[in-house]
């Protein structure tokens, strides 16, 4: 009953369904996670991020690698993830591996209930803040030749439509649902309520319809219109939606709903070893290791990979790439997520 009350409060603040909100952690899970974060020395913000991402202790202890990946998606910094990893290892050693594993139960502990209630209230406040920011940004946004709706945007030219749907961060391509027919569209995430589910204002060319997952949270759908007699502006994407004034639509001015290339830049930082005054001297592994440590002290959230690339690559026009351009080209081909940027047919 208490969880249902909290769900109703969050529902009023965010517009999310009560069913969606009730999937959050129960009181025992919140208390156990709070104990773990206290042991790890994590801040309230880090704890809140884990709660909002529904990362309970049982989920985190299943796999250390998965736990670190999920914690990163939840917004924890590298230093916070290291603290969390150490606490999880200690938890496994002291709690799960003991002869009689300790079970966290808050029972009639008044202080524990007070702690949990405070965390639940903070979750509500965070949800309200996120909803406020979403409403604020939505109010400032304008889409030419289309519309901005609660969970997606759409725009059009006379011959095609483009739809952008916001999915949960970290969504994998195999979890995307995008079922398209000539007259209907169902889009969202597998095993969840569809974000779009309805009948098109008019028909589309099914064979040419495609979708693309960008940055693991943005679903882009391309829908060429089925033109029979003449080109037509659509007043809405799905029947029953709020309609736009098609008299204001202009050819060639559809809003670009694709992600900005600037958001997907690869950052490269050179690591400079101390100047070698003796050409016969080779740097020792200890000196190289020290250089790496200095680098990660300056850039704690960066990653590093060992790769081999050809510095003598050429561009499409036949000119030689610089070493930096060759390195970026290698990284883009080998290290960007494989589930981004590929156009797919309907999942139906």
N, C-alpha and C positions, 0 to 999 in steps of 0.2 A: 504494500500500500504506500509506504514511504517512497519507494522508487517510482511508482505511478504518479505521485504528486510532483516529484522532481521532474519527471518526464513532461507533465502538463505545463510546468513552469517554463522549461526549456522550449517546449512547443510554441508557447506564446511569444517567446523571445526570438526564435529562429525560423519558425515555419516548418521545421522538420516534423515528421510523423512521430506519434508516440511509440509506434512499433520500432522505429529506427533508434530512438533515444533509449528504449529499454534494453538495448543490446549492450549498454555500457556495463562496467564492472559492478558486482554486488558489494555490499559493505565489507565482507571479509577480504575480498580481493583488494579493495582500496586500502584497507588497513595494512595488509601484508605488503603491498607495494610501497606504502609510506614507510614502513619499517626498513625495507630494503634500501630505499633512497636515503634514509637517515644514516644507515650503516655506511653507505657509499659517500656520504657527505655532499649529496646533490641538493640543489636549490629547490625552492617551491616551484619556480618556473619549470624546471626540468621534470619534477613530479607531475605538474599539471599537464605538460606535453605528453607524458606517458599515459596519464589517465584519459586525456582527450583522444588518444590513438588506441585506447582499449588494450594496452599492453600489460596484462596481468603477469604476475610472477610465474605461474605455470607456463604461460606462453613464452616468456623470456628464457626459461631454463631448458627448453627443448633443444635448442641449438644456439651455440654461442655466436656463430657467424650470422644466423638469421636474426638473432637478438640485436646485434650491432647494426645490421642493415635496417631493421625496423626502428631502432632508436635514432638513427640518422634521419630517416624519413619523418620521425616525430619532431625533429628540430633540435636534438641534442648535439652539442659541439663535440669535437674530437676528445677534448679533455674530459668532458662529462661522460662520454661513451667508455673511456678507459676506466673511470671510476665505477661505472655501472658494471663493466665486465669483471673487475676485481671483486665487487660485491656479490655478483652472481656465482663466481667460483667459490667464494667463501660460503655462500648459501648452500651450494651443492655439497660441500665438504661437511658442514656443521649440521645441516637440517635434513637433507635428503639421503646422505650416506651413513647416517648414524644407525645404530642397532634398532632404536625406536624413533623413527622420523617424527619431528615435532610438527604438530598441526596447528596452524594459527586459527584461533577461535576467539572472537571478541566477547561472546556470551553476554553477561550482565555487567561488563566493565563500563562504567559510566564515562570514564575518560576516553576510552576507545571509541565509544559511540559519538562523543563530542568531537573527536578528531575527524571521524568519518563524515559527520554532518557538515563540518567546516569545509572539508574537501569537496563535498557535493555542492555546497553553496558556491564555492569558488569556480567549480565547473560550469554552473549556471551563469555566473558573471562572465566567464570567458566566452560562453556560447552567445550571450547577449552582445558582447563586444564584437565578436566575429560577424554576427548578423548585422550590427550597425554599420560596420565597415563595408560589408557586402552591399547593403542598401545604398550607402553613400557613394560607392564607386559605380553602382548600377545607375544611380540618378545622374551621374556626370557623363555617362557613356551615351553616345549617339551612333546609330548604325544607319548609313544612307541606304536607301532602297530596301530596307528590312526593318527588323524590330529587335529590341532587347527584352527578353522574358526572364522569368525568375531563375531558370536553370540552364538556359541556352540562348544563343543569338542566331539570327539568320539574316542573310542579305541575298541580293539577286542582280543578275543582268537579264536581258530579255530572253536569253537562251539557256540559262542555268541558274541554280541556287546553290548557296554554300551555307552550311550549318556548323556552328561551333558549340560543342557540349562540354561542360566542365565535369570531369570525373574525379573520384577521390585520388589524392596524390599517391603515386606508386602503383597505379593500375597497370597490369600487364596486358599485352595484346591478346593473349588467349582468354582473358576475362571480359573482353569487350563484346557486347551484344549490339549488332547493327543489322537488323533484318529489314530489307527493303523490297517492296513489290512496286508495281506500276502505280499503285494508289495508296499504299500505307507505309508507315515508318515506325519501327520499334528500336529504340536506342537506349543504352545504359550499360550496366555491369551485370555479369552473370550472377544468378541467385539473388538479385535484388530487384525492387520495383523499378520498372522502366522510367527513365527520365522523360523520354518522348514516346508516346503510344497513341497514334491517331491516323486519320485519313488525310492525305494531301488535299490542298485546295483544287489541284488539277492533276493530271498524270505526268509521270516522269519516264525517261528512257532507261529502263531497267538495266540493259546490257552495259550502259556507260556509267552507271552509278558506282561510286567508289568511296571508301573511307580510309582515314589515316589517323594513327595515334601519335600525338606529339607530346614530348616531354613527360610522358607517363601520366598525364592528367587531362589532356585536351583532345577531344575527339572531333576531327574535321570530316564533314560529309559533303561530297560533291554530287549534286543531283541535276543532271541535264534535263531540261523540260522537254516533254513530248509535244512538239509543235506540229499541228495539223493544218490549219488554215493560215494563221498569222501569229506573230509574236505577241505575248501578253504579259503584262506585269501582274504578279500575284499580290493580292491584298493581305494574305496570311500564308504561312507555311502549312499549318494544320487547321482543318475546319474547326470552328469554334473558338479559335484564338482571337485576341484583339486584332483588328484590322488596321492597316496603314492607309494613308491617302496616296493612291498610286499616281495621282496627278503630279506629285512631287518627286517621283522616280526619274532618274536621269541616266541615260546611256553612258557606260564607261565610268561611272562613279560609285560602283558598289564598294562598300567598306572591305578592306583586307582583313579577314578573320584568321589568317595564318599567323603562326608565331613569328616574332621578330627575330631575324638572324642574329641580331646583337645579343639576344638572350641565350644563344647557344655557342658563344665564342669559347675557344679553348685557350686557356691562359698558360703561357710558357715562361718559366723562370730559369735563367742560367745559374749554375752553381760555380762560383769562382774559387778554385783552389789557390792557396798561397803561391805567390810568384816563385818559380823555380830558377834560382840563379845558377845552378849547376846542371848543364844539359845532360850529364851522364847519370844524374840521380833520378831514381824513379820514386814516385809517391808510394808510401806504404798503405796497406789497408786501414791502419789506424788513422792516418791523416785523412783518407777519403771518408771514413766513418765519422770523423769529427766534422768534416764539411757538411755531411748530410744532417747531423744533429743540429748544427748551427742554422741550416736551412729550415728545418721543421720547427725550430724555436721561433723563427721569424714568421713562418707560414704554417701554423698548427693545423689548419683545416684542409691543406692541400694533400694530394696523393702523389705517389711516385710509381713508375713502372720502368722496367728494363726492356728496351725494345731495340731492334736493329732496323735501320732504314737506309735507303740509297740517297745520298746527298746530291746525286747527279741527275735527278729527275727533271723532266721537261713538262711545260704546260701544254695546253691544247693547241696554242698558236706556235709551238716549236721552240719558244724561248726557255732558257734554263731557270729552274726554280732556285730561290735562295735556300740556304740550309733550313731556315725557320719555316719557309713555305713547304719544303719537303717533309719536315717533321710533322707539321699540322696535317698535311695530306695523309700521312701514315696513321696518325692518331684518329682522324675522322673515319678512316676505313676499318681500323682494327679495334678501336676502344669505345666508340659511341654505342649506346644501347642498340641492340639489333632489332628491337620491337618499335623503333621510331622511324618515321619517314617513309615507310613502305605502304603503298596503296593496296587496299584489299577490296575484294568483292563482298557482297552481302553475306552475313553469317547464317542466313536463313536456311 
